[in-house]
Amino acid sequence: MDLFSPKLFGFFLVLTRVGAFFATAPVFSWEVLSIQMKISIAVILSLFFSILVPPPFAANPSLFEAVLLLGEETLYGLAMGIAAYCLFTVVQMAGQYIEQQMGLSMAEVLDPFSGQEGHPLGLMLEILFILLLFSSNSHLLLLQILSRSFEHYPPAVVPNLGILTESILQAGSAMLLLALQMSAPLLAAFMLLMVVLAFMARVAPETNVLFLSFPLRIGLGLLIIGFFIPYLNEYLRQFANWLGRLLPL
């Protein structure tokens, strides 16, 4: 059954990959961007990429082939977006680790990017990271990654399911590892504070250590975060390196 011309079907394949990537990737999946804007950007980019990429078929595909190829492009786009989102969430997750030690785990604010409830400290670090991302034009890395995917895997040629699954699993592991590495110095400082408070409780049992611990933990956390913020720029470089390593390209 003939559906489209080869060029038109190639455009739909490109649009499917770009749309699936936009649905899960950071920046493009934010709710602050309207649906009309997301669709417009996806269509414009798909037109650009479809011009650069040769048509995948010389003849019209059958209905079964068309559905199968569209499904493969959807899986590939979703896998790339999820892997990129895992690396982007590292800063927010590190902030959540720190908040738990500061005793602010119950505090919640509205995340303007996702439209869901978030933690204030993690959201603050995420906003700072986003400002660094846009000020250095590093958000264009996502578009470069998308462009490289069409160079390595043109439409109708995508990695197998095993490679996509491995990429997502490695991105999830890297997210937990990098978040722990980023928050490790602060967690060590809180552990040292707990040792000092335990020593005070033994030396002066009449001291209300629990009452003193809350302002000390919050003050120490805010002080260390002030020294921690400049190192977000270092993670920005790691973010670019990990994108190239983990995405299925």
Buried (B, 14 or more C-beta within 10 A) or exposed (E): EEBBEBEEBBBBBBBBBBBBBBBBBBBBBBEEBEEEEBEEBBBEBBEEBBEEBEBBBEEBBEEEBBEEBBEBBBBBBBBBBBBBBBBBBBBBBBBBBBBBBBBBEEEEEEBEBBEEEBBBBBBBBBBBBBEBBEEBEBBEBBBEBBEEBBEEBBBBBBBEEEEBBBBBEBBBEBBEEBBBEBBEEBBEBBEEBBEEBEEBBEEEEEEEBEEEBEEBBBEBBEEBBEEBEEEBEEBBEBBBEBBEBBBBB
